[in-house]
Amino acid sequence: NINMLAVVLGAVAFFAVGMLWYGALFGKAWRRETGIEDANGVMTKQPDSTGRVVLIFALCFAFELLIALMLGHQFARTSPTARGIMMISTGFGATIMAPAVGINYLFQGKSGKLFAIDAGHLIVGMAAMGAVFVAFMPD
C-alpha cells in the first residue's frame, strides 16, 4: 500500500525546496548561468506569458508527483527503516538524477556552476521528499 498522502506532501516538499532554491538562495546565479539575466541583472530573455509560467509550474509539480509515487512504491515494497528511506531518497538524487542532468549538461556545454545549482536542488529536494516519507512511517 502506497501512502498517497506522503506522495502528495513529498511532492509539495520538493516543490517548496525548488521555490526557495531558485528564488532566495540561488535565483540570481541561476538566472545568470541560464542566460535569463546578464551579469548586471538585466533581463536578456523576456518572461513567458503568465499562462505558460503556470503550465511550467503545473508540469513541474506533476513530475515531482511522479517521482514521489515511484519512491512511495519503492518504500511500500521494501519497508525500509527511516535511515534507509533517507539513503534511498538522497541517493536517487545524488547518484541517478544529478548524474543524468550532468550528462546532458556536458553535451549542451552548460557551466559547472549551473550543474552545481541544479544538481544541488535535486539532491536537497529528494532529501526533503524522503523526510516526508519518514514522517509518515508507521509506528
N, C-alpha and C positions, 0 to 999 in steps of 0.2 A: 504494500500500500504506500503510494507516494503521498507525502504530506503536501497537499496543494496550497495550503496557507503559507507554508515555508517557501514553496516555489515562488509564489507571488511576492512575498515580502523579501525574499532573496534577490529577486529581480529589482525590486524597489531599492534595496540597499546598494546594488551595483549601479543603478541609475543615479542615486544620490552621490555616490563616490565620483561618478563622471561629472556631475554638476559642479562639485567642489574642485575636482582635479582640473577641468578645463575652464573653470571660472577663476576663483580667487587664487588657487595655488600655481597653476602653470598656464593660465589662459593667454597672457601676453606672449610668453615664449612660444607657445604652441601656434598662435596666430602668425607670429613672425616666421617660424620654421615652415609653416604650410604656405606662406606667401599671401595670406589674407591681409596682413599688415606689413608695412615696411619697417625699417629699424627705428623710424621716428614715430611709430604708432599710427601712421596714416593708412587708411583702408586702401588696398590695391585692388581688391575684388569687392564689388557691391554685394551686400547680403541678398540672399534669395528672398522671394516673396514669403509672406507670413505663412501662407498655405504650404509651401514647400518645407519651411522650417518645422511646422507641425508634423508633416509627414515624416521628416527625418527623425524627429524625436519619437514618434509612434513606432517607426520601424526599429529604431534602436532599442526601445523597450521590448518589442516583440522578440528581437534576437536575444536579449537578456533573459526573457522568459524561457526561451528555448534552451539556453544554457542551464538555467536553474532547473528546468524539467529534467534534463539529462542528469544533472547532479542528483536530483531527488530520486530518480530511477536507480542510479548507482548506489545511493545510500539505502534505499529500500531493499535492494537485492543483497547487500553485503553487511548491513547493520554495523558500521564501524563505530569505534569509540569517538569521543569528542576530538581527541588528538588526531585520529585517522581522518575525520571529516575535514579538519583544517589542513592536514597534509595533502589530501586529495584535492581539495578546492584550490589551495595556493599552488600546489604542484601543477595542476592543469594550467593555471595562468602562467607560471614560470617556465614550464617545460613543453607545453603544447601551443598555447595561444601566442605568447610572446615570440617564440622562435618562428612561428608561421608568419607573423607580421614582419619579423626581421628578414625572412627570405624574400618577401615581396619588396620590402624597402631596399634591399641590396640591388635588385634588378631595376627598381624605379629610380635609383640614385638618390634616395632620401637621406637626410642627415642622421648622424648618430644621435644627435640631440633630440630630434623628432622621435626616433626609435625609443630612446630612453623615456620620454614623456609618455608615449603611447603604451609601451610595454609595462611601465610602472603602473599605469591606470588599470591594465588588465590584471596584473598581479594583486594589487590592492583591492580592486573590485571583486575579484574571486575570493580573496580572504574575507571581505565583508559578507559576501554571499554565504561562505562557509560558516561564519559566525552566526548567521541567522539560522542555518540548519542545526547548529549546535544548540541554540536557544530552544529549538523545538524538539530536541531529543526526548524520547520517552524516558520516564524515571526508571 
